[in-house]
């Protein structure tokens, strides 16, 4: 499943939130690259900035 969101969080803040959700759901990191009970990933971040001149 893929979910598209918009947020005002920085990429670091978003990652912290996703890892907190994984931890609250009981995710355990037992085997590197092994099966996971829950895996939330950030696939793409597009940062938009606006510069006002004048």
N, CA, C and O atoms as a GROMACS GRO file, in nm:
protein
  216
    1UNK      N    1   0.085  -0.117   0.000
    1UNK     CA    2   0.000   0.000   0.000
    1UNK      C    3   0.090   0.124   0.000
    1UNK      O    4   0.192   0.128   0.069
    2UNK      N    5   0.052   0.223  -0.076
    2UNK     CA    6   0.123   0.350  -0.080
    2UNK      C    7   0.025   0.460  -0.040
    2UNK      O    8  -0.090   0.461  -0.084
    3UNK      N    9   0.072   0.552   0.042
    3UNK     CA   10  -0.012   0.663   0.088
    3UNK      C   11   0.061   0.792   0.055
    3UNK      O   12   0.180   0.806   0.081
    4UNK      N   13  -0.012   0.887  -0.002
    4UNK     CA   14   0.045   1.018  -0.034
    4UNK      C   15  -0.005   1.117   0.071
    4UNK      O   16  -0.125   1.125   0.097
    5UNK      N   17   0.087   1.192   0.130
    5UNK     CA   18   0.048   1.291   0.231
    5UNK      C   19   0.115   1.424   0.201
    5UNK      O   20   0.212   1.432   0.126
    6UNK      N   21   0.061   1.527   0.262
    6UNK     CA   22   0.125   1.658   0.265
    6UNK      C   23   0.146   1.693   0.411
    6UNK      O   24   0.058   1.670   0.494
    7UNK      N   25   0.262   1.747   0.443
    7UNK     CA   26   0.292   1.780   0.581
    7UNK      C   27   0.381   1.903   0.588
    7UNK      O   28   0.448   1.938   0.491
    8UNK      N   29   0.381   1.966   0.702
    8UNK     CA   30   0.473   2.077   0.727
    8UNK      C   31   0.596   2.027   0.802
    8UNK      O   32   0.685   2.106   0.833
    9UNK      N   33   0.601   1.898   0.833
    9UNK     CA   34   0.716   1.840   0.904
    9UNK      C   35   0.838   1.838   0.813
    9UNK      O   36   0.827   1.826   0.691
   10UNK      N   37   0.954   1.849   0.875
   10UNK     CA   38   1.078   1.828   0.801
   10UNK      C   39   1.092   1.678   0.776
   10UNK      O   40   1.019   1.598   0.835
   11UNK      N   41   1.185   1.640   0.691
   11UNK     CA   42   1.205   1.497   0.664
   11UNK      C   43   1.246   1.423   0.791
   11UNK      O   44   1.205   1.309   0.812
   12UNK      N   45   1.325   1.487   0.877
   12UNK     CA   46   1.368   1.425   1.002
   12UNK      C   47   1.249   1.407   1.097
   12UNK      O   48   1.236   1.303   1.162
   13UNK      N   49   1.163   1.508   1.106
   13UNK     CA   50   1.045   1.499   1.192
   13UNK      C   51   0.951   1.389   1.143
   13UNK      O   52   0.895   1.314   1.224
   14UNK      N   53   0.933   1.379   1.012
   14UNK     CA   54   0.846   1.276   0.956
   14UNK      C   55   0.901   1.137   0.984
   14UNK      O   56   0.826   1.047   1.023
   15UNK      N   57   1.032   1.119   0.966
   15UNK     CA   58   1.094   0.991   0.996
   15UNK      C   59   1.077   0.955   1.143
   15UNK      O   60   1.048   0.839   1.175
   16UNK      N   61   1.094   1.051   1.232
   16UNK     CA   62   1.074   1.026   1.376
   16UNK      C   63   0.931   0.979   1.403
   16UNK      O   64   0.911   0.887   1.482
   17UNK      N   65   0.834   1.041   1.338
   17UNK     CA   66   0.693   1.002   1.356
   17UNK      C   67   0.668   0.860   1.306
   17UNK      O   68   0.602   0.782   1.374
   18UNK      N   69   0.720   0.828   1.190
   18UNK     CA   70   0.700   0.694   1.134
   18UNK      C   71   0.764   0.588   1.223
   18UNK      O   72   0.705   0.482   1.245
   19UNK      N   73   0.883   0.616   1.273
   19UNK     CA   74   0.949   0.520   1.361
   19UNK      C   75   0.876   0.505   1.493
   19UNK      O   76   0.874   0.396   1.551
   20UNK      N   77   0.816   0.613   1.543
   20UNK     CA   78   0.736   0.604   1.666
   20UNK      C   79   0.612   0.518   1.644
   20UNK      O   80   0.574   0.441   1.732
   21UNK      N   81   0.550   0.529   1.527
   21UNK     CA   82   0.434   0.445   1.495
   21UNK      C   83   0.475   0.299   1.489
   21UNK      O   84   0.407   0.212   1.543
   22UNK      N   85   0.587   0.271   1.423
   22UNK     CA   86   0.637   0.134   1.414
   22UNK      C   87   0.664   0.078   1.554
   22UNK      O   88   0.629  -0.037   1.583
   23UNK      N   89   0.726   0.158   1.638
   23UNK     CA   90   0.758   0.113   1.773
   23UNK      C   91   0.632   0.090   1.856
   23UNK      O   92   0.623  -0.009   1.929
   24UNK      N   93   0.534   0.180   1.845
   24UNK     CA   94   0.408   0.165   1.918
   24UNK      C   95   0.332   0.040   1.874
   24UNK      O   96   0.258  -0.019   1.952
   25UNK      N   97   0.352   0.000   1.748
   25UNK     CA   98   0.285  -0.119   1.695
   25UNK      C   99   0.361  -0.247   1.730
   25UNK      O  100   0.317  -0.357   1.696
   26UNK      N  101   0.475  -0.232   1.799
   26UNK     CA  102   0.550  -0.349   1.843
   26UNK      C  103   0.653  -0.400   1.745
   26UNK      O  104   0.695  -0.515   1.755
   27UNK      N  105   0.694  -0.317   1.651
   27UNK     CA  106   0.796  -0.361   1.555
   27UNK      C  107   0.926  -0.390   1.627
   27UNK      O  108   0.971  -0.313   1.713
   28UNK      N  109   0.986  -0.501   1.592
   28UNK     CA  110   1.116  -0.539   1.646
   28UNK      C  111   1.215  -0.553   1.531
   28UNK      O  112   1.183  -0.611   1.428
   29UNK      N  113   1.334  -0.500   1.551
   29UNK     CA  114   1.440  -0.509   1.449
   29UNK      C  115   1.534  -0.623   1.488
   29UNK      O  116   1.640  -0.600   1.547
   30UNK      N  117   1.494  -0.745   1.456
   30UNK     CA  118   1.569  -0.862   1.499
   30UNK      C  119   1.668  -0.912   1.395
   30UNK      O  120   1.780  -0.951   1.429
   31UNK      N  121   1.630  -0.911   1.269
   31UNK     CA  122   1.714  -0.962   1.161
   31UNK      C  123   1.732  -0.852   1.057
   31UNK      O  124   1.634  -0.797   1.006
   32UNK      N  125   1.858  -0.820   1.027
   32UNK     CA  126   1.884  -0.718   0.925
   32UNK      C  127   1.828  -0.768   0.792
   32UNK      O  128   1.857  -0.880   0.750
   33UNK      N  129   1.749  -0.684   0.725
   33UNK     CA  130   1.683  -0.715   0.598
   33UNK      C  131   1.585  -0.832   0.611
   33UNK      O  132   1.547  -0.892   0.511
   34UNK      N  133   1.545  -0.864   0.734
   34UNK     CA  134   1.452  -0.975   0.755
   34UNK      C  135   1.307  -0.929   0.747
   34UNK      O  136   1.280  -0.812   0.720
   35UNK      N  137   1.214  -1.022   0.770
   35UNK     CA  138   1.072  -0.986   0.767
   35UNK      C  139   1.038  -0.889   0.880
   35UNK      O  140   1.102  -0.889   0.986
   36UNK      N  141   0.938  -0.807   0.856
   36UNK     CA  142   0.898  -0.707   0.954
   36UNK      C  143   0.749  -0.718   0.981
   36UNK      O  144   0.670  -0.750   0.892
   37UNK      N  145   0.712  -0.690   1.105
   37UNK     CA  146   0.570  -0.687   1.139
   37UNK      C  147   0.504  -0.562   1.084
   37UNK      O  148   0.385  -0.563   1.053
   38UNK      N  149   0.582  -0.455   1.072
   38UNK     CA  150   0.532  -0.328   1.017
   38UNK      C  151   0.653  -0.254   0.962
   38UNK      O  152   0.757  -0.247   1.027
   39UNK      N  153   0.640  -0.198   0.842
   39UNK     CA  154   0.750  -0.125   0.780
   39UNK      C  155   0.695  -0.002   0.711
   39UNK      O  156   0.628  -0.012   0.608
   40UNK      N  157   0.722   0.115   0.767
   40UNK     CA  158   0.678   0.241   0.709
   40UNK      C  159   0.800   0.311   0.650
   40UNK      O  160   0.898   0.336   0.720
   41UNK      N  161   0.792   0.343   0.522
   41UNK     CA  162   0.905   0.405   0.452
   41UNK      C  163   0.863   0.539   0.390
   41UNK      O  164   0.747   0.561   0.356
   42UNK      N  165   0.960   0.626   0.377
   42UNK     CA  166   0.943   0.751   0.302
   42UNK      C  167   0.998   0.724   0.162
   42UNK      O  168   1.117   0.697   0.147
   43UNK      N  169   0.914   0.731   0.062
   43UNK     CA  170   0.957   0.700  -0.075
   43UNK      C  171   1.005   0.824  -0.149
   43UNK      O  172   1.098   0.815  -0.229
   44UNK      N  173   0.944   0.938  -0.124
   44UNK     CA  174   0.980   1.059  -0.198
   44UNK      C  175   0.943   1.180  -0.115
   44UNK      O  176   0.835   1.187  -0.056
   45UNK      N  177   1.034   1.275  -0.111
   45UNK     CA  178   1.005   1.403  -0.046
   45UNK      C  179   1.032   1.513  -0.147
   45UNK      O  180   1.141   1.521  -0.205
   46UNK      N  181   0.935   1.597  -0.167
   46UNK     CA  182   0.949   1.713  -0.255
   46UNK      C  183   0.937   1.836  -0.168
   46UNK      O  184   0.832   1.862  -0.108
   47UNK      N  185   1.044   1.912  -0.162
   47UNK     CA  186   1.045   2.034  -0.081
   47UNK      C  187   1.020   2.153  -0.175
   47UNK      O  188   1.086   2.168  -0.277
   48UNK      N  189   0.924   2.234  -0.138
   48UNK     CA  190   0.895   2.354  -0.217
   48UNK      C  191   0.931   2.476  -0.133
   48UNK      O  192   0.897   2.484  -0.015
   49UNK      N  193   0.998   2.568  -0.195
   49UNK     CA  194   1.028   2.693  -0.126
   49UNK      C  195   0.997   2.808  -0.220
   49UNK      O  196   1.007   2.797  -0.342
   50UNK      N  197   0.960   2.917  -0.160
   50UNK     CA  198   0.924   3.035  -0.237
   50UNK      C  199   1.012   3.151  -0.192
   50UNK      O  200   1.031   3.175  -0.073
   51UNK      N  201   1.066   3.221  -0.289
   51UNK     CA  202   1.150   3.338  -0.260
   51UNK      C  203   1.074   3.461  -0.307
   51UNK      O  204   1.038   3.472  -0.424
   52UNK      N  205   1.052   3.551  -0.215
   52UNK     CA  206   0.984   3.675  -0.250
   52UNK      C  207   1.088   3.782  -0.274
   52UNK      O  208   1.169   3.811  -0.187
   53UNK      N  209   1.086   3.841  -0.392
   53UNK     CA  210   1.182   3.945  -0.428
   53UNK      C  211   1.108   4.079  -0.427
   53UNK      O  212   1.004   4.097  -0.489
   54UNK      N  213   1.169   4.171  -0.354
   54UNK     CA  214   1.112   4.305  -0.354
   54UNK      C  215   1.046   4.344  -0.232
   54UNK      O  216   0.995   4.456  -0.223
   0.00000   0.00000   0.00000
